[in-house]
Amino acid sequence: MGKPNHILSTLFNNDNSSGVALKNKILKGLIFKHLDQTESASINELSKELNISVPKTTSLITELIEEGLISDYGKFESTGGRKANLYGLIGDAGFILGVDVKKYYINIGLLNFKKQLVSQKNRIAFKLENTAESLHQLIQIIQNFIKEVGVKKEKILSLGINLSGRINHTKGYSYTFFHFQEEPLSQIIQEKIGIKTYLENDSRAMAFGEFCNGEVNTEKNVLFVNLDYGIGLGILIDGKVYYGKSGFSGEFGHIPFFNNEIICHCGKKGCLETEASGNALLRKFKEKIKQGYTSAALKKNKKIEDITLTDIVLAGQNEDVLTIELLAEIGENLGKGLAVLINVFNPELIILGGTLSETGEYLKLPTKSSINKYSLSLVNADTELKLSKLGEKAGIIGACLLAKNKVLSVI
């Protein structure tokens, strides 16, 4: 793997440091963590915030500059009127890799230390199945991307992978996909890739990306709804991501909402997903086509059995009448479910993300109308409904930021 770089060896490796060396390592880690949160700070600000003497802070800053982790941003006006040097992280000193696994493709990207997405590849062909072959293909895609971007593996601090279903993010287990061995899935992938690896539920990671870099500004209580083939939910309460006791919060799509005989993929009947998800849209679309309806999604000699959710979404974006009518039905059902969440959580903001949200107002308007119809007016008056700002980037950015935070949390 080559000689380890200063980022990992100095701050994040569990080496056998002791005494002064260990203390300096911890203090430099705290400085790094603070600069990651604040973007820049002066020596006096760091000294005061971290309760380190000014001479000691100066010495540590000098070492971090020599190690290529931070740089001097120059002099800026300070609160006291005197100009002070500000210091911040160097963007390309290190990177975090984020992998967002969808049902039929993968999005992958590299985030630098200044939280900028420096490389990204979307919709890499992939079929998510609970098989060893599918896991092997996932690992190969990650390895190929690392080779393509040309960044030394030693400069990649951590790897975050989003998967749908039930994820134990603290121990790295997936209970829905690739649960073949006693070892945590994160450990299995880490051994193959050679980078510290963390797992996260896809909806929660997308939500975190949107909370940090998307539509969320000052809001502290936010719900992010991931509308793909299924329905997932990310919850922000008082500015913090809510996991629940076992880490499985957000199973919004499996509320038993409808008195139908449709079996959800979870094995139960009548879940919200059976009438308000991408799978529901796909089923309803195929039923209509069999009844004699037409759609632009079937052009180019495409057979009905080969139609994907993406095909229908694209048709909707091109004003396909059938798709727009079905989206109105999906939005009505979704809004009814969201009305329950609004009555329970009284959130400031609900963000619609995922593949279905790409249909824009065709989904948002009927959803909003349904929310108004079914929720308490006094409660929903304070809830704003928005579409995801980050789109396909939400999952990548969320995976990167969560993986970075996991590494920094040990400091």
N, C-alpha and C positions, 0 to 999 in steps of 0.2 A: 504493500500500500504506500510505500515511500515514507520519507521523513515527515512526521506530523508538523503541521504549521502552528504558529504561535497561538492562534485562536483557540484551538482545541487543547493543546498541551498546557497553555498558561491558565486558561480559565475554566474549561469544561471537562477535562479529563479527571478521573478519579485516580490521580497518581499518589505516590507515597510522600507528598510534601509534609513537612512538619515545622514547628517553630516559626521563625520569622518568615520563611518562604511560604508557609501555609497561610499565615496572616496576610501577607502581601497579595497572595493569590485571591483570597476572599475579598479584600478591599478593592482590588482591581475589578473583580467580578461585580461588585456593588456599583462601582463607577460606570462600568459598561451598561449595567441594567438601568441605571438612572438616565444615562444618555439615550438609551433605547426608548425610554418613556418620554423624555422631554425634548429630544432632538439636539439640543445644545445647552451648555451651561458654562459659567465661569468657574475658576478655581475656588473663589470665595463662596459661590453658591453650592458647589459640591462639598466643600469643607463644612459648611453649615448644615446642609441637608443630611450628610452621612456621619456627622460628628467626628471628623478627622481633622487634625491640625493642618493649617495652610502649607507649611513646609512638607509635611508627609504627602498631602494631596498633590503638590507640585511635583514631587519625586515620582509618584505613581503615574501621573499624567505623562511625564517625560518617558517613562518606561513603555507605556501604552502607545505613545507616538513612535518610539523606536521599533516596537513590535508590529507596527503597521495597522493598528486597530483604530486609532482615532487621529484626527488632525486638528490643527489650529485654524479656526474659521476667521481669525482676524479680530480687530478691535471693534466693539460696539458700545453704544451708550448704556451705562448701567443706571440703576435706580438712584445712586448717589451722585450722578452727574458726571462722574469720571468714566473714561473709556476703559473697558475691561476686555481681555481676550476671551473669546468663546471657543469651546471645544465640542466636537461631535464625532460620531462614528463615521468611518470611511465606508462608503457604499459597497465597493467591491472587495472589502477585506474578507467578506464571507457571505454565504448564501444559505437559504432554506428552500428545500424542494417540496412542492405540493402536488398531490395526485388526487384528482376528483374522478372516481369511478362511477360511470353511469351504466345503464342496462345494455346499451349497444355501442358505447364509445367511452373514451377516456380523455379528460382534459388534464394537462400537466404544465407546470410552470416553475420558474426559478425567481425567488424574491431576494433582493440584496438587503444589506444591513440598514439601508435607508427606506426600507419598506416599498421599494419600487420593483414592479414585475419586469425583469430584464429580459426574460425569454419565456415564450409560451407556445404551446402547440395544442390546438383544439380538435376535438372529434376524431381522435385516433381510433380506427376500427377495432372493436373488441366486443365480445359477447360475455356478459357476466353470468356465469353458471357455477354452481357449487361443485366444481370438479378440480382435480389436480392439474388438468390441462389448462383450465382457465387461470388458475393461480400462476402457473409457469409462464403463460403469455403475459400476464400483468407484470411479472418481474422482468421479463425480457423488454417490454415497452419502457419501463423505468430505466433499465441499463442502457438501452439504445439512446434515450433522450440525454442521459448524462454524457455519453460519447459525443452526441451531436452538438451540445452546447459548448463543449470544449473547456469546461471548468474542472479543475483538479478536484477529485473526490474529497481530498482532505480539507478543501475550503467550504464544503457543504456541511453546515452545522448539524442539521437534522432533516428528517423526511417525514412528512405528514400524509397519511392516506385516508381518504374518505370512502366509506362503504355504506350502503343502505342496510337497514335492519338493526338488530340489537348489538351494540358495541360496548364492551367494558373498556372505557378509554384509559382508566388508571392502570390496568394490568395488561392491556393490549390484546384482549380476546375478542373475536367475532363469533357470535352464536348463530348467525344467519348464513354466512358464507365462509368456506375454507376452514371449517372447524373439524379438521381431520386428526389432529394430534393433541397430545396433552400440553405441549409447549404453546405459549401465546403466539398468535399469528404475527404480531409485531416483531417478535424475536426471530421467527422463521425467516421473515422478509429481511430483517436486519442482517442476519448471517449471510444471506445471498447477495445483498447489495453492498454491505460494508459501511452503512450509514445508520446512525441512531434513528430508530423508526417509531412512530406513534400512530395509533389508529383513532379515528373519530367517526361518529355517525354523520352521513353526508348532509342531512338537513341542518344539523347543529353547526357543522363547519361552514356551510353556506351562510347561515344566519350570522355567525361570528364575523365572517368577511364583510357582510353588509353592515353589521353593527359598527365595525371599525373603519371601513373605507367607503361605505356606500351612502345610503339614504339617511342614516341616523346621524343627527347632529347633537342636540342637547337632550333628546328623549332618553328616559331611564327605564321605561316599561314598554317593551316592544315585542311583537310577535312576528316571526318570519315564517311564511307558509311555502314549503317547497312542493310545487305542483309538477310532478313528472308522471311516470306511469302510475306511481302511488302518490300518497300525500304524507309529507313529513312536517314537523313543526320545530322551530327553534325559539326559545323563550328567553327574553332578557328582563329580569326583575331587579329594580333598583340599581341598574347599571351593571349587573352581573349575570352571566349565563347560568340558567337554571338547569341542573342535571337530574334532580330527583335523587332519592336515596340510593338506588342501584345504578344510576346513570342512564336509565331508559326513558326519561321524560320525552314528551313530544309525539307520542303515538296517536296523534289527532285523527288520522285516517281510519282508525279502528274503533271509533265510537260507534256502537250499534244504533244507527240512525234510521234505517229504512226497514219496513216490513216487506222485504222481498225474499226471493228464494235464490238470490245470486250468492254463490260461495266466493268469499274474498280469498286472496292468496294466504291469509293467516289461518284459513280453515273454518272461519265463522261466517254466518250469513248476515246480510243487512248492514255491513260496515259503510261508513261514509265514502270510503274509496270505491265502493261498487257503483256509486252514482255521481261522483264528483271529481274523479281523477282522470289521468291520461288513459288508463286502461278502460275506464267507463266511456270516455269519448271515442276510443278506438272501437269498442264493442257496438256502441250506438251508431257509429258511422257505417260499419259493415252491415248492420241490420237494415239501415236505410238504403244502402246500395242494393242489397238483395231484394228490397221492396220496389226497386225501379228508379230510385233517385239517382241523379248524376252529380259529379264533382270533378273539379280540375285536378284533384289529387290522383285521379285514375288515368290521367293522360300519359303519353309516352308508353302505351301498351303495358302499363303496370297492372298486375293481377291483384284482385282484392285481398288475397291471402298474404301478399307481399307488402301491403301498406303498413307504414310505421307511423308513430305519433308525429315524428318530424315532418312527414309528408302532409299530414292533415294541418299541422300548424302553418306550414308554408302556404297551403291552399287558403287558409284563413287570412293570412297576411296579404294575399292577393284577392281578397274580397269574394271568396267562394261562398255562395249563398247557403249551401247545406252546412258547411262548417260553422258559419256565423250563427245559424239557427241552433245548432247543437251546443255551441259555446254558451248561448243564452240559457240553455237548459242546465248545463254544467254549472254556470255561474249562480243560477238560482239555488241549486243544491248546496254549492260551496258556501254561499252567503248565509244559508240557514245554519250550517255548522259553525261558521265564524260568529254568528249572532250569539251562540252559546258561549264561545270564548270571550266575547266582549262583555257579556253579562257577568261572567266569572272573574275575568282579569281586569276589566276596565282599563285597557291599554291606551297609551297615547298614539301609537302608530301600529298599523299592520302592513307588512310588506309582502306582496305576492311575487314569488320567484320561481325558478325552474322553467322547464320547457314550455308549459302551458301559458306562463306569463308573457311569453314572446308574442302572443296574439293581442297584447295591449288592451285597448279600450273594449274590444269585442268580448273580453272576459271580465275586465274590471267593472264596466258599467252594470251588467246584470248582477254581478256579485254585490256591488254597492247597493243596488236597489233592493236586493234580498236582505241584506244586513239591516237596512232601514225598516223593512217590513217585519222582521222577526226579532230584532233586539229592542231593548228598552231605550226609548228616544233620549231620555235623560243621560243614559250611559254612553250611547254611541255618538252623541254630539261632540264628545271630546276625543273621539278616535278618528285619526286620519288614515285613509287607505291609499297606498302607493304601490307602484310597480318597481321591481328591483332595478337599481341603478347599474349594478355590476354585471348582471346577466351571467354569462358563462364564466366570468372571472371570479364570481363570488366564492365558489367552491375551492378554487386554487388558492386564492388569497387567504380564505379562512383556514385551509389546511396548513399553509405556511405559517401564519401567525400563531395558531394553536401549537404547532410543533416547536416554534421558537420559544413560546412562553413556557412550554413544558421543560425545555432545557434550562431556561433562565430561572425557573422556580426553585432549582436545587441550590442556587447561590445564596 
